[in-house]
Amino acid sequence: MKLFATKQIATIDQFTIQNEPIPDIDLMERASLQIANWLIHHISNEKKLIVFAGPGNNGGDALAIARLMAEHNYLCEVYLLNFGKDLTGSPAKNWTRLEDQDKVSLKVIQEKDLIPEIPADSVVLDGLFGSGLSRKLEGLPLQIVQKINASKATVVAIDIPSGLFGEDNSENDLKNIVHADYTLTFQFPKLSFFFPEHEKILGEWEVLPIGLHPEAISQTESPFHYLTKQETADRLINRDKFSHKGTYGHALLIAGSYGKIGAAVLASKACLRSGVGLLTAHIPHTGYQIMQTTVPEAMCCIDPSDLMFTEFPKLDQFSAVGVGPGLGLKPNSQRGLKQLLEAKPDKLVLDADALNILSMKPEWLDLLPENSILTPHPKEFERLAGATTDSYSRLQLQLRFSAKHKVIVVLKGAHTCITTPSGEVYFNTSGNPGMATAGSGDTLTGILLGLLAQNYTPLETAQLGVFIHGLAGDLAAKEIGEVSLIAEDLIQHLGKAFLTLKK
């Protein structure tokens, strides 16, 4: 699914108005009906609705919602932010409709003293400013926002919390934005919704369809996307009746060191559960008995070292190579990694200590085979590419890193972000906080390696791998909760995750 910049969404709105065709006021009504339906299903009519409306289309939505809620016997108070100019267009029509309905208290805020008190047991509907806002709030609008944030009322934001920009908030003041409990956005999430520092601003967010024109959506180009269940399911390869283990690839996993063989075990199990035909785990001698006992389906290739990775087997028999989980940072392992990169494996996944070694030896980044998959967590990415102060700037850095080194970067997090050398961005939508646990990244490496060995393209591997990894976490959390979830639970639920997609 595509993500669009706020200016593109405005263009799609206009295309819909002109080509559906539908009057602007009716499109606003359609959007407002969606939010009204949500409110009716989630908010008791015993709660007072305090509606703050700005002079633009976001305020027009708020005015329409107030009228619709009043029709369902909700007690509503509307406060219109007035900058000394008369309302025009659809917002003006919705104000007139409210006056004609005569069920809603209508007041205008022109100065600070007119900002109402907000009872703790009320519900605030934030329609001050929409996604077209391009400068920080100040003056009277800021004072209203501060009053909302100081209240203990439940806050529902229309489309986007007032004060939040749709994309780049690097220069914004996050304290001076409406902090919503719920954000109900129209048709598409905004790019800024996927950044962790905005979590407390957005609260829980939900996308409400409003029937924007499919032709406009398909014809509008965007490098930004988010992964959905259906699209991920469509990427799954169907197995042929006469296929055999050789059909589904032979993966080489280079992982583990003394005290960290568990990382190799987790990655190996996840790789096998991801459907690979054969797996060889290259481990130090200290891990031999552990691996043979815990993962009998895996073959073992034993490093000359008892304790660490120092060299690798011939690569011509392997479909894909994964390296890094529990590897350690010893000089011999660093040398082994450099030699592996110089051998130019066709398909490569790098994680954990393989990435930490590269951050110590940045000149080796030039040795990475094209379309290698790198799976850093935020701190590992910072060590690789440099520090940033906000997520939007980090995304720009991630895009530059992918382009410069011609690699796919899978930056792990609540909405794992995939970037490609050609400048595409994909945000994941599966997963939960229970996956913030030791070994979770090792299982992802195993999943990616298993898929890559089965001849999925590197991009398909990244897209499918991160979604299935998160889906397995969601299925596990439903059974045992988030707090007690461990990496082994992710592996145990991979089968159900694949079945869920197949259905």
Secondary structure, DSSP 8 states (H G I E B T S, - for coil): -EE--HHHHHHHHHHHHHHTT--HHHHHHHHHHHHHHHHHHHS-TTS-EEEEE-SSHHHHHHHHHHHHHHHTT--EEEEEE--SS---HHHHHHHHHHHHH--SEEEEE-SGGGS----TTSEEEEES--TT--S---HHHHHHHHHHHHS-SEEEEESS-TT--SS--TTS-GGGS---SEEEEESS--GGGGSGGGHHHH-EEEEE-----HHHHHHS--SEEE--HHHHHHT-----TT--GGGG-EEEEE---TT-HHHHHHHHHHHHHTT-SEEEEEE-GGGHHHHHHH-TTSEEEE-SSSSS------STT-SEEEE-TT----HHHHHHHHHHHHT--SSEEE-HHHHHHHHHSGGGGGGS-TT-EE---HHHHHHHH---SSHHHHHHHHHHHHHHHT-EEEE-STT-EEE-TTS-EEE-----GGG-STTHHHHHHHHHHHHHHTT--HHHHHHHHHHHHHHHHHHHHHHH-STT--HHHHHHTHHHHHHHHH-
